[in-house]
């Protein structure tokens, strides 16, 4: 996300995924600022990045509207998904 000042919203589903995979809000901010961005669908984007402490790259799916960023979900890529995405 190119802007430096934006609001991040964490719905219940995203918070549950973050807790399950031990992904912090700081990880999410790093992904938004430094992650590889790709179009997902209908105004949604994915951000992917290798993060220290995780075996696989982290991915988040984000809905962006103006200066508000809603985290839809967050999880580490599994090896099978990495092959499908062309990461490995």
KALIN-V387402 format. One record per residue. SS is DSSP state (H for helix, E for strand, - for the rest). BURIAL is I if it has 9 or more other ideal C-beta (glycine too) atoms within 8 Angstrom, else O. Layout:
# KALIN-V387402
ss->[SS SS]
burial->[BURIAL BURIAL]
This chain:
# KALIN-V387402
ss->[- - - - - - E E E E - H H H H H H H H H H - - - H H H H H H H H H H - E E E E E E - - E E E E E E - - - - - - - - E E E E E E E E - - E E E E E E E E E - - H H H H H H H - - -]
burial->[I O O O O I O I O I I O O I I O I I O O I O I O O O I I I I I I O O I O O O O O O O O I I I I I I O I O O I O I I I I I I I I I O O O I I I I I I I I I I O O O O I I O O O O O]
